Amino acid sequence: MADIPAKARVAIIGGGVVGASTLYHLAKAGWTDCVLLEKNELTAGSTWHAAGNVPTFSTSWSIMNMQRYSTELYSRLGEEVDYPMNYHQTGSLRLAHSKERMQEFERAAAMGRYQGIDIEILTPGQAKERYPFLETHDLAGVLFDPEDGDIDPAQLTQALAKGARDMGQKIIRFCPATGVTQKQDDTWIVHTDKGDIECDYVVNAAGYYAQRVGKFFEPYGGREVPMMVMSHQYLLSEEVPEIIEWSKENGRKLPLLRDVDTSYYLRQEKNGFNLGPYEDTCKAAWEDPADPMPEDFSFQLYPDDLDRIEWHIEDAMARVPLLGTSGVNRVINGPIPYAPDGLPMLGPMPGVKNAFEAHSFTFGIAQGGGAGKCMAEWIIDGYTEWDMWAVDPRRYTDYTDHDYCVQKGMETYGNEYAMHFPHHEWPAGRNKKLSPVHAKIKKLGGVMGAYNGWERANWFAKDGDDTSLEATHTWNRSGPWEQRIKEECENVRDNCGVLDLPGFSRFKLRGDGAAEALRGLVSGGLPKVGRINLVYISDSRGRILTEMSCIRTGENEFLMITAATAQWHDRDILVNAMPKGVTVEDVTTTRDTLIVTGPKSRDILTELTDADLSTGWLTHQAATVAGQPAFLIRVSFAGELGWEVHALNEHMPAIYDAILDGGAKPFGMYALNSMRLEKGYRAWKADLSTDYSLLEGGLERFVKLDKPQDFPGKAAILSEKQQGVKKSFVTLVVDAGKADAPYMSTIWHDGKVVGETTSGAWGYRVNASIALGMVQIDLAAPGTELEVEIYGERCRAVVQKEEPLWDSANERLRA
């Protein structure tokens, strides 16, 4: 056993595949004085009983990147570290029973091809040729992923561990971490029964024990880790003679099958089958305080519970009758961690300096290689090669209580292969954060969506409209919402609309030095007192980290407003950037916001407020509205004359009622999204992400390279400006069919992929399908004809001028 080191640059808590991969990648990057602590033996948690499937398929760009990297690493790792591994890249067949599923496959296939994965779309007959035991009579089509396969999880983990050790890293087994202490310089002491370790950074990679380890960090600004544990079963069959014969004849294993519409995978395991369902009759583990997680569950399983998956077994036997000819050899029923959305937590620990999380991996074997790469980048560089917001732990904030985590975890598990349609809202774990006018919104017909836990109206239904979940099972723009969105946009265009927008992230900055600290943080200038402007923050590469509205209320007093989902992400940026003496106060939950906008908004507000409504665009003022204290900001994300009305929660019901009584009509988030696209306004973590630089994003007007402050990314932006940008942000008008372009739709020119969309929807004021996106710089000229691939269909698209499609001169905004 290795000796406990007194010091280490990084201490990793948890010896599963993700912890081992992080240690290995830190070593590959040159940080060879790190240590991994494992309470038992390596792989003792979920890793040891994992099925070991290694897909690349995902409809998430970042997850696909992570999984693709894993397959590339695993194919060379055994030779690289001189450790034999059983890794079979058999390819996989994903079965589609419907047109909608085929549309999902087409989109994922396009993303995969863009990343260099040769994904194919097959007919049922072509699939039968590759898998002769398959029943195909009711299939609409099949996706073939050539990189998919399976690997031995224990061998993979040991190979990563050996590679790390060979480069000088230490692994201490049978040595649980018992706590942590943060020193005054924000470095750490990790406590164990065998001694303490001083380290610069700590990583919580404790798998399904991550919530318990997370409690170590709560005294230092941490929170309860939002996760739960599921009981997952798969069964191994006895040997099947036909499989032995087929493998001998073909010299390989059968492709892995995924019947995603009936929710299971089926793969060849040695000379039999491995069947793993994701059943909606699933069971959470240790969710009852009366049945707590044991101190140590290493290398243990739950009792078999085959009744739960009986339907899936029968369905799989109908799909592959050969499965029914063999008996069950063994049932594996073990714990796997689940974050509420089923995606891992990988990145900075919210609210805690120099601490990171790499846990809650439900597909840890498939994602482990990429996870280790990303975690090493986070720690060493402070950023990752790819934008990884989809897995960033800060995507969850204070609404993720135990009830929420259990509800969402079970919903996600039972819908593991479900399609995520653009107008579908998942019903579990809802109503965690309500605006002060929520009841009124519902009474008016609001069809709600969850935004960082806050309930907001997506659209307003009228009597007779179908608001069922089933109605949302389409990729198309048409549905019960379409006419209502159109009406809402037209009302904002012609009259006045009001949108209740709870959950805007708000931070008050106060104290000597606040202005100078902000100047050293943002890429551009600050507004004068009484004014507001947009500010952008980049990372050291000049890439877009975040966007904030900066409202200056005093020489060293500011209100920073950001997206709801950015709350903890942007809080950490501000807290870490402010010097002593400057306070950062999060006032998000105490206030609500109304967007009051349209050509008649001034007329309606004039009857209700003592504010001076003649002040110009991008101004703000304190005032009363409907007799209530409020704060008015002259901006409108919808691109019409308008104001944001901010008020304390207790004052908002009276204000909202008065604005409605004055003639404003409610509108929802779908209409707002349509209108902001018509103006070319960017959305955070869609159009604005670390995949793009400020210059690529068309945000040069928000960059002041001549200011004395050396803001993050300044040198990189200067270099990029001198060398010339390689790609450019564009607005496209698309000859779309029934569906608009989703995020990461590929953009084509002359038979080659030349870029990707970042968001898209129908613009009801301009009567066209709009997409924002990024293309090669030589194709960004207005009038250039391109093609956007939307669910397998290439649609003509034309690059527009660098101005809004609606009200190009902003005359309506400034009226």
N, C-alpha and C positions, 0 to 999 in steps of 0.2 A: 504493500500500500504506500502511495506517495505521501510524503510529509506535508503537513499543513504549511503553506507559505505565509510568512508574516505580512507580505504585501503582494498585491497583484494589480495590474492595470484595470482588469474587468473581472468581476465575480459573477458567474452564471449559476443560478439556482435551478436545478432540474436536469436530469441526465437522460432525457428522451432524445428522439431524433432531432428536434428543433434546437435543444440546448447543445448537442454535439455538433450540429451543423454551424451554429453561431461560433463556437469555439474554433472549429476548423477554418471558417472564413476569416475570423480575426487573425489567425496565424498566417493565412495566405496573404493577408494585407500587411503583414509585418509586425503585428502586435502579438508577440509570442510569450509574453509574461502574464498570461491570464489563467484563471482557474475555474473549473466546473465542480460544483458540489452536488452529489446525488445521495439521497437519504438511504437508498438500498443499493441495488445493482443497476447498471445501465439498462435502459429499456423496461424498467419494472412497472411503469405506468401503462398508459394506453398503447404505447409503442409495441409492447411485447405481444399483445393479442390483436394488433391491427391486421386487416386483411392484406394490406400492402399494394393496393391498386395505385397506379401512377398515370392518371389522365392528364392531358393538356387542355381539354375542352373546358370552356367557361364563357359566360356572356359578360364577364367583368374583364376589362382590359388588363388591370393590374394583376388579378388572380391568374389570368392566362399567361402573362409574362413570368410570374413566379413559378408556375407549374412547368412551363416550357423550359425554363432554366434548369429545373430539377431533372428533367429527362436528359438534358444535355450533360449535366454533371454526372448523373448516375451511369451513363453509358461509358464514361471514361474513368470513374472513380476507383474501381477495383484495381485497375492497372496502375493508376497514378499513385496509390498508397500501398500497393502490393498486398491486397487483401481480397481473397476470392469472394465473389458475390453471385447469387442467383438473381439475375435481372433479365426478364423476358419481355421484349417489346413485341407483343403479339398483334398490336393494332386492336381497335375495338369497333363494334357495330352498335350505334345508338338507333333504336327503333322508334319510328314516328307513326302514330295512329291517326293523325289529323293534319289538315292543311296548316293550322296554326303552329303545330310543332315543326313542320317542315320550314315554315318561315323563320322560326327561331334557329333551326339548324343552318339555314342559309346565311343568317346574320353571323353566327358564330364561326362558320366556315370562312367567311370573308375576313373576319378579324384574325383567324388563325393563319390564313394565307399571307396576310399583311405581316405577321410575325415570322413568316418563313416555315410554317407547318403545312404540309401538303394534304390538307383535309379534303376529302371527296364526298360528294353527294351521290348515293347509289339508288338504283331502283330495287324493289324487293327481290327481283330475279337475280340481280348482280350480288345482292347480299347472300342469297341462297347458294350461289357458287362458292362463296368464301366460307360459308357455314352450312354444310349440307343437312344438318340435323334440325334446321330452323323452319318453323311454320310461318309462312309469309302472307297468307291469303287476305289478311285484314290490315296490312300495313300500307301507309301512304308513301313511305320512302325510308331511307336509312342514311345516317351519317357515318363515314368511316374515318377514324382518327388513327393514322399509321404509327404515331409515337406512343400510343397508349400501351399499357402492359401491367406487369406486377413485379414486385421485388420483395426479397426477404427483409422485413423491417429490422430484425436483430442484426443481420449481417451488415445492412446499410449503416446502422448506428455505430457498430463496432468499427467499420471501415473509416467513418468520419472521425471517430475517437482516435484510432491508430494514426491517421494522418495528422491530427492535431498534436498528439503526443510526440510524434516524430519531429515536429517543428518546435518542440520545447514547451508545449502547454501542459498544465497539470490537471489531472482528473482525480478527485478524492471521492471514493465510493464509501457507502455506509457512514455518511457524515452529513446529517440533515442540518440545514441552516435553522437556527433557533431564534433569530431576530437580527435587527440592524440598528445602527446608530448613525445619524448624519452629523458630521463635524461642522465646525463653523465655516470652513471653506467649501462646504457643500460636497465634499468627498464622503466616503462611507467606511464604516466598520461593520463587517458581517460576522455575526457571532455563531459559533458552533460549539458542541461539547468538547471538541478536540483543539480548540483555540480560536482566536480572532484573526480576521484577515482585513487589513486596510486596503481599500481599493478606490479608484477614481469613479468607477461606474458599476452599477448592479443591474442584472437582467433577471426578471422573473420569468423563467421558462418552466414553471412547475406543473404544466399540464392541468389535470383536473384538481390539483391542489393549489392552483394559482390564486384562488380567492383567499385561501388560508395564508399563503405567503404575502399576499397583498396587504393583509392587516398589519404586517410589520411597518408598512410605509404610511399608515394613516396618521400617525403623530407628526409627520413631516409634510403634510398637505395632500396626502393620498385620499382615496375614496374606496368604498367596497367594490371589488372587481365585479363588473356585471357579467355573470356567467352562471351556468348550471351544468348538471351532468345528466347524460342520457344513458339508458341501458340499450346497447346495440347488439343484436344477435346476427350471426351468420352460421350456416351449417355446412359441413363437409360430408360429401357422399362417399360411399364405398367405390371401389374401382369399377370402371365401366369398360368392358372389352372393346367396344366400338371406338372409344377414345384412344385406347392403346393402339389399335390398328390404324386409325386415321393419323395419329401423330407419327407412327413409324413410316407410313407411306409418304407423308408430307414433310417430315423432318422438322416439325415445329409444333407448337401448341395451337389450339383453336383460338380465334379472336375472342376477346372479352365481349360479352353482350350486356347492354344496358337497355332494359325495357322501361324507359323513363316515364311513360304514361301510366304504367301500372306499378312503378316505383321499386325496382330491384335491379341488382346486377347479378350476372351468372358467368362464371369463368372456369376454365379448366384448372384444377388444382392437382398436380401430379397426374394421376390417371383417372381422376374422378372430377366432381364438380364442387364449386364453392358458390353458394347462393346467399346473397346478402340483401334482405329487404329493408326499406324505410317505410314502416307501416304507420298509418294514422291512428292506430290503437296503441301508440307508443307509450313508454313508461319512463318517467323521470326517476332519477336515482338520488337518494339522500335529500329530497326536497322538503321533507318534514323534519322540523327541529327535534321531534321525538325519535327520529332515525338519522342521527348525524353521520357524516362521513367518518369512517374509522381513522385512527391515527396513522395506520399503515395498511394499505390494501395491495401491496406489491405482489405481482404475479398471482392475483386471485381473480375469480370470476363469480358471476351470479348463477343461481340455479337456472336450468333450461326453462323456457316459457314459450314453447312452440305454438300454443293455441293462438298467441298474438299474431303469428305470421302464417297461419294456416292458409288463408286465402291466397297469399303471395306464392306459397309453395305450389298450390294447385294451379295457379295461373302460369307459373314458370314451367310446370310439367306439361301444360297444354302448348306452350310456346316451343319447348324443346322436349318432346315426348321421351327422348332417351334418358332424361333426368328421372323419370318415373320407373325406370328399370332397375335402379340401384337403391339400396337402403341408406339410412343416415349413419355415418360413421362417428361423427362428433358434432356437438353444438358449442359454439363459442358465444358467451353472453357476458360482455364486459362493459366497463364505464368509458365513455368518451365525453370530453368537455364540449359545451356549446355556448358560444356567445349568442345574444338574442337573434342576430341575423344569420347565424351559421358560419360567418367568416371569422378568421382568427383576429387576435389583438396583437399587433406588431408595430412597435414604435415607441415614442416617448411616453412615460407614465404621466398621466394628467396631474398637474399641480406639484410635481416632485422633480427637483433638479437632479440631473445625472443618474436617473433611474429609467429603465426601459422595460417593456413587456413583450414577451414572445410566447404566447400561450393560447389556449382555447382553440386549438387546431382540430377540427373534425376530420380533416383530410391531411393530417400531418405528414404522412409518408410522401404523398404527392407534392406537398408544398414545402417540405422541410429543407430541401436544397436551396430553393429560392428565398425562403425565410431567413436562413443563415446568412446569405449574401446581403439581403436588405438590412438585417440587424447590424451586421458589421459596418455597413455604410452609415447607418444612423449614428452609431457610436463614434466612429472615426471622423467622418466628414460632416455630420450634422444634417445630412440629406441623403436621399436614395436616388439611384439612377432613374427609376420610374416613379411617377406619382403614385403613392400608396395610401391615399386617403381612404380607400375602401376598407382597409384593415387597421387604420390608425385608431388606437384606443380612445383618443379624444373625440371620436364620433359619437360617443355616448356621454351624457351628462347626468344630472342629478335625478332623473325620473326613473332610472333603471333599478327599482327596488326588487326584492326577492320575487314578489308576485309577477312582476313584469318579465323577469328573466325566465322563470319557469314557463309562463304562458307562451312567450315567444319562442323559447327553445323547443318546446313540444310542437308548436305550430310549424316551425322551420324544419324540424326532423321529419314530421309527417308529410311535408311538402318539399322534400329535399330536391326532387327533380322538377318541381313545378315551374311553369312559365311565369315570368314576371312582366305582365302586360302593363302598358304605360298608364292606363286609367284604373288599374286595380289597386285597392288598398287592403292590406291584410287586417283582419278584424281583431286578432288577439292583442292583449296588452294595451288597449286604447284608453282614452280619456284620463291620461296621467297628468296633463297640464291643460287647463281650460282658461280661455280668456274671460274677462269679466262680463262679456256680452254673449257668451257661448249659447246660453239658453235661447236668446233672441235670434241668433244666427240659425240655430236648428229650427226654430219656429218659422223662419222665413224660407226654409227649404234647403238650407246648407247641406251639401253632401261633403263629408269631412275627410281630410287627410292629416297624417301625423308628420310634423316637422320638428325634429329634435324634441319629440314628446308633446309638442303643442298641437292642439287641434285647430286647424284652419279650414275654411270652406274652399273646396276645389271648384265647385260650381253650385248654382242654385236651381234646384228642381222645382217644377210646377206640378200641380195635381195631375196624376196619371202618368208621370214620367217613371220609367223603370229604373229604380236605384238599387237593384239586386246586384250581388257580386257576380252572378252569372253573366249579366249584361256587359261586364267589363272584360270578358275573356276574348279579347280581340286585339290585334296589333294595329287595326285601322283607326283613323280619326273619327269615323262615323260611329254614332251611338246616341243614347238618350241625351248625352251632354252637349253634342255638337251644336244643335240649334240654340241651346241656352248660352253657350260660350259666345256664339255669334251675336246674340241679343245683348249680352253683357258688354262686349266690345263696342257695339254700335251705340249703346247708351252712354258709355264713357266718351265716345267720339262726339256725340251730338248734345248730350245733356250733362249729367254729373253722376259718377259712380262712387261708392264708398266700399273699401275693403278693410275688414278687421284683420290686423296683422300682429297677433301676439307672438312673443318670443324673439323679436329683434334683439340681437346681442348688443348690450350697451355697457360701456365702461367710462366712468368718470376719472379723468386724470387731473390731479391737483398737486401743486407744490413748486417751490423754486427749482428751476432747471427742467421743468416738464417740456417747455417749448424746444429747448436746445436738444434734449434727448430725442424728441420726435424728429427734429431735423436730421439727426444722425441715424435715424431708423428708416424713414420713408425716402423714396426715390425722388420726390418732387418737393414743392414748397408747401407751406402751411397757410391757411386762410387768415385774413385779418379778423380781429374781434368783431363779432356780429355776422360773420360770413361762414360758409360751409364749402368744402371741396372734397373731391375724391383723392385719396392717397393710396399708394401702392408700396408694398414691402416685398423685396426680393431676397432670395437666398444668396450665398456667396458666388453662385454661378450666374446671377442676374435673372434667375427664373422666378416666376410669379408665385409668391408665397401666400399673399392675401391682399384683399382690397378692403378699405375702410372708408366710411364717411367721417370726415373730421370736422366737427362743429366747435368753433372757438368761442368760448363764453367769457374769457378773460385772458390777460397776458400769459398766464401759466395755468389756465384752466381749459379743459377740453372735454367734449363728449364724443367718444368714438363709437360708431354704430357699425355693426357687421352682420353677416348672415346668421340666421338662427343656428344652423348646423356648425358654424365656426366658433361657437361660444368658448369652449375650453381650449381650442386650438389657438385662437387669437388672444385669449386671456394670458396664456403662457408666453406668447410673443411679447405682449406689453409688459407683463410683470418682469420678465427677464431683461428687458431693455431699459427699464426705468431706474435711475439712480436712487440712492437713499434720500429720503425727504420728499419723494414723489409718491403719492398713493394712487393705487389702481383699484377703484371700487366697482364691482360688478353689480349693476342695478337692473339687470335683465328682467327679473321676475316681479319687480314692484310696479312696472309700467306696462301700458298697452299703447298700440299705435293704430291710427286709422289713416288710410290713404284716401283723400278726398280729391277727386280729379275729374276734369272735363270742362268744357267751355262755360258751363253755368256754375262751376264750383265757387267762384268769387261772389256771385249773386247770393248763393245759399249761405255762405259763411258770413257775409256782410250783415245778415239779419241776426247772427248768433254771437258775434265776437266784438270785442273792443280793439282787436288787432288792426294795425295799419296794413291793409291788403294791397296797397299800391307799391310796397317795397319789392325790389327786383328778385329775379331768379337767384337761387343760391344764397338767400338770406334767412335769418331765423329771429324769433322774438318770443318772449313770454307774453301771455295774454290770458283772457278768460274766454271760454267757449261755452255757451249755454249756462253761464253763471259759474262754471267750474274752472279752476286753474289749469292751464294747459301750456304747451310749448309748440309753436308752429314753425315748420321748416318748409321753405318754398322750393320743393323738388317734387318730381313725379316719375316713378319708374315706368309708368304707363305712357309717358311722352305727351301728356296734355297739360294744360294749365292745371295746377293743383298744389296741394299742401299735404305734408304729413302732420297729423295732429297727435302729439304725444301727451299722455296724461297718466297720473297715478291710477291704479286699477279701480279704486273706489269712486273715482270721478268719471270714469269712461261710460258707464251705462247712460247717464243723463246726456252726455255729449252725443253718443251714438243715436239715441232716440231723437234728439233734436235735429240732427243732420238728416235722418230718414224723413222726419216730419217736414223738413224744409224742401224735400223733393228729390234727394239723392236716392239711387237704387243700388242695392248691394251687388257686388261682383266677386268672383273667386280667383284662386291662384292660377287656374288654367287660362283664364282670360288675361291675367297679368303677364303670364309667360308669353302668350301670343303677342301682346302689345310691346313687351320689352324686346322681342326679336325683331319686330318692325323698326325699332329704334337702333338696333345693333348693340343693345346693352348686354354686357357679359354676365354670366352666372358663375358663382364661385364653385370651384371643383368640377365644372363642366368646361366652360370656355377659359376659365382662369385656373390654371394648375401648374405645378412644377414641371410638367412636361414641356412647357413653353417659356421662353424668355419674355421680358417686358417688351423688347423690340419686336419679336415675332408676334406678340399679341397685339401689335398696333397701338401700344401705349406710350410711345416716345414723348407725347406732349405732357405726360405726367412724370417725366424724368428730367432732372436738372443736373447735368454733368458739370456745370460750371460753379455749383455751390461748393463751399469749402469743406463741408462735412463729408467724411468718407463712409457713406452709407453702405450697407451690405450689398455686394454685387456690383459696386461702381466700377471697379477695375475690369470685371468681366464684360460689363455693358460697353465700356470704352473700347475694349478689344473687339467685341462683336461689331460695333459700329464702324470701326476702321476696316475690318475684314469684309463686312457686308453680311446681312442676314441671309440665311439659306431658305427660309420659308416665311410665309406671311399669312396673317389672319384675314379672312374674306367673308363677305356676305354673299350667299348664293340664292337665286330664285330657281326653284326646282320644278320641273314638269313631273311632279309626283303623281302616283296613282292613288290608291285608297289609303296609303299610309305615308306619313311624313318621316323624314330621316331621323333615326335614333342616334344617340351618342355613339361615336366611333363607327359610323358607316364609312366605308372606303370610298374615296374619290378617285375617279379614273380619267386618264387622258391618253389617247392613242394606244389603248390596250395595256396601259401600265397604271399601277396604283401610285398616285402622286400626292395623297394627303388623306385627311379624315375629317368628318364632321365632329363638332363638339356639342351641338344641340340643334334641334329643329322642331318646327310646328307650323300650323297654318296661320297666316296673318289675315285676320278678318277685315281689317281696314284697307289692306292693299289687295285682298282677294288672291293670295298666292301662297304656295308652300315655300317656307324660308328655312335655310340651314346656315348656321355659322360654322366655320371650319378653318383648317390650316392646310395650305397647299405650298408646293414649290414656288419660290419667289418669281420664277419666270412665267408662271401661269396665273399670277395674281392681278393682271391688268384687267380693268373693267371691259366687259364684253367677251372675255375668254369663255369658250364653251367647254364644259367638262361633263362628266357623268357621276352621279351619286348612286351607289348600290344600296337599295332599300329592300331588305328581306329577299335578296336574290335577284331583284329586278334593277337593271341599270337605267336610271332616269336622267334625261338631259338637264343640265344645270348651267346657269350663266352667272359669271362673276359680276357683281354690282359695283357702282362707284363707292368711294370711301365716304359715304354720307348715309344718314338714315333713309330707309325706304319710305317711311311715313314722316311728313313734315320735315323735309331734308334741311331746311334752314332754321329749324327749332322756333319758328314764329309762334306756334300755338303754345309751346312751353313758356315763352317769354311774354305772352300777351298781357 
